[in-house]
């Protein structure tokens, strides 16, 4: 299944405009970034144009340098599974080790 992926520009930004646009509540919040639950996503694309940092990509279109975010997005849901709605879960500390280990990023100068 191909889905949308949130990549590096979201790390430490967590704008959440995408969350407000998502009609199926499939965008979950970790400590440092947001993640799209692939089984809950209906591929409507509503999230992509509203992201102020252009962090959301169709999985096949993720730039090569951000390829690790495809795995990180999947890894985020390893333990969480498919809860059936991000609003039920709230913010979690389930960021994958790859994301937790990143230096502080995308901070305003």
C-alpha positions as CSV (number, residue, x, y, z in Angstrom):
1,X,0.0,0.0,0.0
2,X,1.3,3.4,-0.9
3,X,0.5,6.3,1.5
4,X,1.7,9.7,2.4
5,X,4.9,10.2,4.4
6,X,5.9,13.1,6.6
7,X,9.6,13.9,6.3
8,X,12.4,16.0,7.9
9,X,10.9,19.5,7.5
10,X,8.3,18.5,10.2
11,X,10.9,17.5,12.8
12,X,10.6,19.9,15.8
13,X,8.0,22.0,14.0
14,X,4.7,20.1,14.6
15,X,2.5,22.7,12.9
16,X,-0.6,20.5,12.8
17,X,-2.4,22.3,10.0
18,X,-2.4,18.8,8.4
19,X,-4.2,17.4,11.4
20,X,-7.0,19.9,11.1
21,X,-7.4,19.1,7.4
22,X,-7.4,15.3,7.7
23,X,-10.9,14.0,7.3
24,X,-10.1,10.6,8.8
25,X,-7.9,11.6,11.8
26,X,-5.0,9.5,10.7
27,X,-2.1,11.9,11.6
28,X,-0.5,11.0,14.9
29,X,1.7,13.2,17.0
30,X,5.1,12.0,18.4
31,X,7.4,14.0,20.6
32,X,9.3,15.5,17.6
33,X,7.2,15.1,14.5
34,X,3.9,13.9,13.1
35,X,3.2,10.5,11.4
36,X,0.5,9.3,9.0
37,X,-1.1,5.9,9.9
38,X,-0.9,4.1,6.5
39,X,-3.9,1.7,7.2
40,X,-6.1,4.6,8.2
41,X,-5.1,7.1,5.5
42,X,-7.5,7.3,2.6
43,X,-5.0,8.9,0.3
44,X,-7.2,12.0,-0.1
45,X,-4.1,14.3,-0.2
46,X,-5.8,17.0,1.9
47,X,-2.8,17.3,4.2
48,X,-0.2,17.9,1.6
49,X,-1.1,21.4,0.4
50,X,-1.7,22.8,3.9
51,X,1.7,21.8,5.3
52,X,3.5,25.1,5.8
53,X,7.0,23.5,5.6
54,X,6.2,21.1,2.7
55,X,7.0,18.0,4.7
56,X,4.3,15.7,3.3
57,X,5.0,13.6,0.3
58,X,3.3,10.7,-1.5
59,X,5.4,7.7,-0.6
60,X,6.8,7.2,-4.1
61,X,7.8,10.9,-4.2
62,X,9.8,11.2,-1.0
63,X,13.1,12.9,-1.9
64,X,16.1,10.4,-1.7
65,X,17.7,12.3,1.2
66,X,14.6,11.7,3.3
67,X,14.1,8.1,2.4
68,X,14.7,7.0,6.1
69,X,11.5,8.8,7.0
70,X,9.5,6.2,5.1
71,X,10.8,3.6,7.6
72,X,10.5,5.9,10.5
73,X,6.8,6.5,9.7
74,X,6.2,2.8,9.6
75,X,8.2,2.2,12.8
76,X,6.2,4.7,14.7
77,X,3.2,2.4,14.4
78,X,5.0,-0.9,15.3
79,X,3.7,-0.7,18.9
80,X,0.9,1.7,18.4
81,X,-0.8,-0.3,15.6
82,X,-4.0,1.2,14.1
83,X,-5.9,2.8,17.0
84,X,-8.6,4.2,14.7
85,X,-8.1,7.9,15.3
86,X,-5.3,10.1,16.4
87,X,-7.5,12.2,18.6
88,X,-8.2,9.2,20.8
89,X,-4.4,8.7,21.4
90,X,-3.1,12.2,21.8
91,X,0.6,13.0,21.8
92,X,2.9,10.0,22.3
93,X,6.6,9.5,22.9
94,X,6.7,6.7,20.3
95,X,9.2,8.5,18.0
96,X,11.4,5.8,16.4
97,X,15.1,5.8,17.6
98,X,16.1,7.4,14.3
99,X,13.9,10.5,15.0
100,X,14.8,10.6,18.7
101,X,18.5,10.7,17.8
102,X,18.3,13.6,15.4
103,X,19.9,16.9,16.6
104,X,17.5,19.8,17.2
105,X,16.1,20.9,13.8
106,X,14.1,23.4,11.9
107,X,14.2,25.9,14.7
108,X,13.5,29.6,13.9
109,X,16.7,31.5,13.5
